[in-house]
Every structure is written in C-alpha cells, then in structure tokens.
Amino acid sequence: MDTFFAGKYDVIVIGAGHAGCEAALAAARLNKKTLMLTINLDSIAMMPCNPSIGGTGKGHLVREIDALGGEMGINIDKTFIQSKMLNVGKGPAVHSLRAQADKSKYHLEMKKVIENTPLLDVKQAEVKELIIENNMAKGVITSIGSIYHGKTVVLATGTYLGGKIFIGSAVFSSGPNGLAPSMLLTENLTQNNIPMRRFKTGTPARVNCRTLNYDKMERQDGDKKIVPFSFLNDSLNIEQVPCWLTYTNLKTHEIITDNFHRSALFSGEIEGTGPRYCPSIEDKINRFHDKDRHQLFIEPEGLDTNEMYVQGMSTSMPEDVQISFMQSIPGLENVEIMRPAYAIEYDCIDPTQLKLSLEFKDIENLFSAGQFNGSSGYEEAAAQGLIAGINAAQKINNADPFVLDRSEAYIGVLIDDLVTKGTDEPYRMMTSRSEYRLILRQDNADLRLTEKSYKIGLATQERFDRVSQKIVLMEKEMDRMNNTLIKAKTINPFLVSIGSSELRDSVTITNLLKRPEIFYDQIEEFDTSRPSLREDIWKQCEISIKYEGYIKKQLKQVEKFKSLETKRISEVDFYDVDGLRLEAKQKLNDIQPTSIGQASRISGVSPADISVLLVYLDYKRRTKKNES
Ligand SMILES: Cc1cc2nc3c(=O)[nH]c(=O)nc-3n(C[C@H](O)[C@H](O)[C@H](O)COP(=O)(O)OP(=O)(O)OC[C@H]3O[C@@H](n4cnc5c(N)ncnc54)[C@H](O)[C@@H]3O)c2cc1C
C-alpha cells in the first residue's frame, strides 16, 4: 500500500465517540493543534444504545465534565427532549439528573462544535497502526496510507475494535448500528505489547411508535422545572415528550426461557464479558427467575423519528424470538421492530496498564479513554476523554498531569477504580462507588472543579467568574441567615400548620433550616430581608446547613484520605522491600502506585503490607537525607 505524509499535529485522537470528542475539544481548547479521526463522520457523538444522558452516578459525571469546561453538558442542554431529576425522594448525594436526548440532534450539534473549533481538524479514516519508536508514540497510519505525526496520541476506539455482532446464531463482523468495524488496529496494538481482551455489551430493539398502544402503558413525564446540565445555563424550557412504562409478564418469560438455547449469550458463542449492571433480558430472567415481571421504559429516540428504544430489553436472541416475546407485552401486541436487538463483542484493554493521567505506563505519550479502557456508558467515556485530552496537552507543555482524586470528583473515583483496581467487566459508574458522595454531589461540581480547570487554561473566564460570584453570594447569604432573626410569634402559626414544633424565642434562619421539615423556599414570607438569588445558590446554602454535621464528618475522612494520598511513592522496586508478601510485591510492581493511598486500594495488598511499605519509605527518606 502506498503511504504519504499527511500532516503533523500535537494531539491525534483516534475516535469521535463520547471519549474522542471530549479529548479532542479539550486538547484544541488548550491551544494544541489537534486531529480527530473516525471511521465515519456520521457517527460523531453517536448514541448506539440508550437515548439518554445522565442517571444515577452518570449525571454526576456529566456535571463534572461541564464544570471542567467539557462539552457533553452543554450539548445535551441543546438537544434534550425530556428531563428528570432522579432520586429526589432521597438525600442530595444521590439526586441525579437524566435527560432524554434527540440522538440525531445530539450528533449534529456536537459535529457542528467540533467542525468549528479552532486548531481542531476532524477526518474520516480508519487507523490501522500506531507509530511507536523507543516506547514512545509518534503518530498513526491509516488504512489508506495516510501518515500523521503527533507528539501525543489518544486511543478512544469504543466498541469498534474487532467488533462482532450476535443476533441468535447470526454472527458477523460489524461496529454498532451497522457501521464498519475496526479490524486492523488490534493486531498492531498487540504487536506493541498492549495486551487486549474481549468485552461485550448489548442493546434492545428499536420499534416503530405507530405500532404501539399507549393506552396499555403508563405515561412518564419529565419534570416541570428543568435543571440544566450545564452550569452555564440558568434555566431551560422546552415542550417535553413523554416516555412510557410497561412490564414483561410470565408469558414473555416463558417464550424467553423456552429459547434460552437460541440466545448467543447462552449458546456460548459470545466470549466477551458483559456488564453486570446492564444485563440482557434473558440474563435477568435467568438470574431473577422468582420475579414475575420486569419493567420496561419505552423511550423516544428523537422528535423526527418513529424509532422508540425499549429500555430494559437488550438481548442477543434471534429476531423471530424477539418479535414473539415483544408481542406478549402490554402495549406492544402489534409491535414492528425497526432495528433488532443485538449484542456486540469488542477488543479493549486492562486499564491497570495506565497511569492516573490515562497515559500508558510502558508507552510514553500514548493515552486512552472510554469503552476501550473497560468502562461502559457515554458519560464514563466522556469523562475519561476529557482527562486524557487535558493530559495529552499537559504532557506537551511538560506540565504536571491533571489528576482528580477520589475526594474531589466522581471522575477521580472512575479513573482510580479503573487504573488501580482494574475491572473484569464493563465498568459503570454508580453513586455507591464513592466513599465521599455527600460532598461529591451533582449540584456542587462547579464549586469543586471549575477553578482547578481554569488554572490550567481550560475552563473559560466566564465559567470562573460565574463560580466566583456564586461563592461570594453563597457566603453573603450564609452570613445573612446566621444573623437574621425571625420572631417566634411571626412564624409559629406556619410551624403549627406544618406540624413543626412552636418556637419560644426568636430564631436565626440558619437554625430554623436545621429543622428537616423546614425548607428555604417555604419561609420566604417570614424572611423579609431575603435577596433574590438563583435557586442553585440558595440550594447550596440550604444543603450546607441541613447536612452540616455529615459534611464535617466526611471532610474529616477526606483529610485522612489526603494524608495517605500525599505520601508519594516513586522509583521503588517493590521486590526489594523486605517483609512484603509475594502477592503484594507482584501487584505493586504491576500497578506502580504513586502514593500510599493508591497502594492501599490495590486488591491483594493488605494493611500489613502498607505498614511495611511505610517503614521502608521512611527508612529510604532518612538514608537519602543522611547522604545529602
Ligand atoms: C450495542 C451497544 C450497547 C451498549 N449498551 C450500553 C449500556 O447498556 N449501558 C451503557 O452505559 N453503555 C452502553 N453502551 C456503550 C456506549 O455506547 C459506549 O459506552 C460509548 O459510546 C463509548 O464511547 P467511546 O467514545 O468510548 O466509544 P464509541 O462511542 O464507541 O466511539 C468510538 C469511535 O472510535 C472510532 N474508531 C474506532 N476504531 C477506529 C480506528 N481504528 N480508526 C479511526 N476511528 C476509529 C469510531 O469510528 C467511533 O467514532 C453500548 C454500546 C453499544 C454499541
């Protein structure tokens, strides 16, 4: 094949999925000449699975991406068709925003942003090999012979590498949605000593809304008051579309059980490991056979299409079985499938070969993000893409890597879990993965992260000014509420009316809000000196008052965590450390932790091993001091 030199860049991003888009935009916005390559320009920011952004834990990631100056939050605010804050019946730590997206508008809007970003070129090409010299990434070669040189390269190939589709006994090479797979790069990565493995995921059928009977389903509407994903948007208002709720039944389960043998999942055709938290319907019926029904959400894929997504029904059953079990469900009796459900198997890596900056430990200037790193989900991919893009730029600037730790962000939890603990299945973010979820709420991501990103030049001046002003207004309001008294006789009738105990003396607003049954927006008429504040500002004040004790306790835990994170480890051959168990030596050598904190999270490294390590590091420090 003829080759030719096609161009020179600072950052080359392989992939234009959710990871690739954030990586390329971050690098270009940090003034790096960036090239983004994708097998198909029509798949930029494509949503091959659920037509939604956010949800429990995932909504937190999107708000953090936005606070850091990423694009996903802004893009969904432009293209959503329904929005809901989940878990509002529970505490603010698990409140999670979720928005239904118009998939094709989401793609078009992101493509527009990408195409109009200075210093960013986007091209349609399949990368067949990396240029690696002396364990350093130098560029890429495409399947049509174009050679691009790059100071850094970011791999974000998603579910395309070695893509194989399973629909019953029908098995064929393909990327998602019938797009071309990437069949050449895996071999080159393996030759460059990048061990690969197979994961799988699945998606449900898309059905035609004309063939649905909504009278037999429960309508699910969005929130009246919409909370934007982006901290740059104060409010949003659109005419929302509904989703629909229905359930499988024993007839559905019988059809599926009778055809277990025809599912690619159970016939052993599929080798790849699938996501435990997004199981296929046959997996659910097999695992939870005591349940007599499973809920299904019928979600619109967009305003200009009849396609409806059947959430909860991913499967690798043959199409005829898909039709018969679908038609056993209330509201789907006459359903027409537009796109059959399928499972996809693809190549990805074990992320423990990466540093916390998402750079490969053994190949310098090579970074990776997204599904390729063993995660699953648009939001997880975008979060990693942003960090990989930032760090590709930081590397070129010889600046310190931009790393968020577990106490600062869900993005920190995500990346630390992947590179320190690894994952044996597609990793999905959940609030339960964070030990500091009361302070890592989706509502305060800007307060936690924007300044950090502003300092490296990514978050814009506008973002920084908004957060700075918000902090000033929050402090002023906290101060006012700490010093403003409400007379007992003024508010007692209201307190009695809501079953709250009467006051004997005047009380500060702060102390009043400490009562769990009293809320800021309820007592406006009694709080005559109240300034008009945006909801996101007074909500911060209210949460810090109501959860003061818990937040203080968690901040104490964070202090302890930070003390271990700041105990740095560098240039240690763990096989030299006497007293460490063999398993610990092996694991520590593989992961190469950069701190005692990270070392303590490696599975197979015990607290006793950590004590031995602490003594060893202390001894090394003192010896060095004596020698100097
Ligand atoms: C069938 C299916 C079901 C899914 N189910 C779920 C689910 O239930 N829950 C969930 O959370 N997530 C699910 N996902 C995952 C979700 O879609 C992905 O997590 C997300 O899209 C990953 O984003 P990414 O940027 O890593 O990769 P992708 O969005 O897959 O994008 C990869 C990009 O890389 C490009 N590319 C690949 N190889 C090359 C190459 N050699 N040269 C140039 N370009 C290349 C592609 O063209 C594409 O632009 C599913 C995905 C699929 C396909």
The ligand as an SDF file (V2000), in Angstrom:
LIG
                    3D

 53 58  0  0  0  0  0  0  0  0999 V2000
  -24.6540   -2.2720   21.3210 C   0  0  0  0  0  0  0  0  0  0  0  0
  -24.2470   -1.3380   22.4040 C   0  0  0  0  0  0  0  0  0  0  0  0
  -24.8670   -1.4010   23.6090 C   0  0  0  0  0  0  0  0  0  0  0  0
  -24.4800   -0.5700   24.6400 C   0  0  0  0  0  0  0  0  0  0  0  0
  -25.1130   -0.6600   25.8170 N   0  0  0  0  0  0  0  0  0  0  0  0
  -24.7660    0.1730   26.8100 C   0  0  0  0  0  0  0  0  0  0  0  0
  -25.4550    0.1280   28.0470 C   0  0  0  0  0  0  0  0  0  0  0  0
  -26.3460   -0.6590   28.1980 O   0  0  0  0  0  0  0  0  0  0  0  0
  -25.0920    0.9780   29.0340 N   0  0  0  0  0  0  0  0  0  0  0  0
  -24.0990    1.8630   28.8540 C   0  0  0  0  0  0  0  0  0  0  0  0
  -23.8040    2.5800   29.7770 O   0  0  0  0  0  0  0  0  0  0  0  0
  -23.4220    1.9400   27.6810 N   0  0  0  0  0  0  0  0  0  0  0  0
  -23.7620    1.1040   26.6800 C   0  0  0  0  0  0  0  0  0  0  0  0
  -23.1080    1.1650   25.5050 N   0  0  0  0  0  0  0  0  0  0  0  0
  -21.9070    1.8400   25.5000 C   0  0  0  0  0  0  0  0  0  0  0  0
  -21.8380    3.1860   24.9990 C   0  0  0  0  0  0  0  0  0  0  0  0
  -22.3040    3.2840   23.8030 O   0  0  0  0  0  0  0  0  0  0  0  0
  -20.4120    3.4690   24.9900 C   0  0  0  0  0  0  0  0  0  0  0  0
  -20.0120    3.4060   26.2860 O   0  0  0  0  0  0  0  0  0  0  0  0
  -19.9550    4.7800   24.4820 C   0  0  0  0  0  0  0  0  0  0  0  0
  -20.4540    5.0410   23.2330 O   0  0  0  0  0  0  0  0  0  0  0  0
  -18.4640    4.7050   24.4990 C   0  0  0  0  0  0  0  0  0  0  0  0
  -17.9540    5.8470   23.9940 O   0  0  0  0  0  0  0  0  0  0  0  0
  -16.5000    5.8370   23.3570 P   0  0  0  0  0  0  0  0  0  0  0  0
  -16.2040    7.2200   22.9940 O   0  0  0  0  0  0  0  0  0  0  0  0
  -15.5570    5.1160   24.2210 O   0  0  0  0  0  0  0  0  0  0  0  0
  -16.6320    4.9440   22.0570 O   0  0  0  0  0  0  0  0  0  0  0  0
  -17.6550    4.9620   20.8660 P   0  0  0  0  0  0  0  0  0  0  0  0
  -18.7990    5.8300   21.1260 O   0  0  0  0  0  0  0  0  0  0  0  0
  -17.8850    3.5380   20.5390 O   0  0  0  0  0  0  0  0  0  0  0  0
  -16.8170    5.6590   19.6620 O   0  0  0  0  0  0  0  0  0  0  0  0
  -15.6610    5.0660   19.1430 C   0  0  0  0  0  0  0  0  0  0  0  0
  -15.1360    5.9110   18.0000 C   0  0  0  0  0  0  0  0  0  0  0  0
  -13.8950    5.3740   17.5900 O   0  0  0  0  0  0  0  0  0  0  0  0
  -13.8510    5.3290   16.1720 C   0  0  0  0  0  0  0  0  0  0  0  0
  -12.8840    4.2950   15.8050 N   0  0  0  0  0  0  0  0  0  0  0  0
  -12.8130    3.0300   16.2730 C   0  0  0  0  0  0  0  0  0  0  0  0
  -11.7430    2.3920   15.7550 N   0  0  0  0  0  0  0  0  0  0  0  0
  -11.1210    3.2990   14.9390 C   0  0  0  0  0  0  0  0  0  0  0  0
   -9.9640    3.2600   14.1060 C   0  0  0  0  0  0  0  0  0  0  0  0
   -9.2020    2.1860   14.0180 N   0  0  0  0  0  0  0  0  0  0  0  0
   -9.6420    4.3700   13.4000 N   0  0  0  0  0  0  0  0  0  0  0  0
  -10.3910    5.5110   13.4830 C   0  0  0  0  0  0  0  0  0  0  0  0
  -11.5110    5.6090   14.2600 N   0  0  0  0  0  0  0  0  0  0  0  0
  -11.8510    4.5180   14.9720 C   0  0  0  0  0  0  0  0  0  0  0  0
  -15.2790    5.0760   15.7530 C   0  0  0  0  0  0  0  0  0  0  0  0
  -15.4800    5.4730   14.4240 O   0  0  0  0  0  0  0  0  0  0  0  0
  -16.0190    5.9770   16.7580 C   0  0  0  0  0  0  0  0  0  0  0  0
  -16.0170    7.2970   16.2960 O   0  0  0  0  0  0  0  0  0  0  0  0
  -23.4560    0.3380   24.4550 C   0  0  0  0  0  0  0  0  0  0  0  0
  -22.8170    0.4220   23.2160 C   0  0  0  0  0  0  0  0  0  0  0  0
  -23.2120   -0.4190   22.2030 C   0  0  0  0  0  0  0  0  0  0  0  0
  -22.5210   -0.3690   20.8860 C   0  0  0  0  0  0  0  0  0  0  0  0
  1  2  1  0
  2  3  1  0
  2 52  2  0
  3  4  2  0
  4  5  1  0
  4 50  1  0
  5  6  2  0
  6  7  1  0
  6 13  1  0
  7  8  2  0
  7  9  1  0
  9 10  1  0
 10 11  2  0
 10 12  1  0
 12 13  2  0
 13 14  1  0
 14 15  1  0
 14 50  1  0
 15 16  1  0
 16 17  1  0
 16 18  1  0
 18 19  1  0
 18 20  1  0
 20 21  1  0
 20 22  1  0
 22 23  1  0
 23 24  1  0
 24 25  2  0
 24 26  1  0
 24 27  1  0
 27 28  1  0
 28 29  2  0
 28 30  1  0
 28 31  1  0
 31 32  1  0
 32 33  1  0
 33 34  1  0
 33 48  1  0
 34 35  1  0
 35 36  1  0
 35 46  1  0
 36 37  1  0
 36 45  1  0
 37 38  2  0
 38 39  1  0
 39 40  1  0
 39 45  2  0
 40 41  1  0
 40 42  2  0
 42 43  1  0
 43 44  2  0
 44 45  1  0
 46 47  1  0
 46 48  1  0
 48 49  1  0
 50 51  2  0
 51 52  1  0
 52 53  1  0
M  END
$$$$
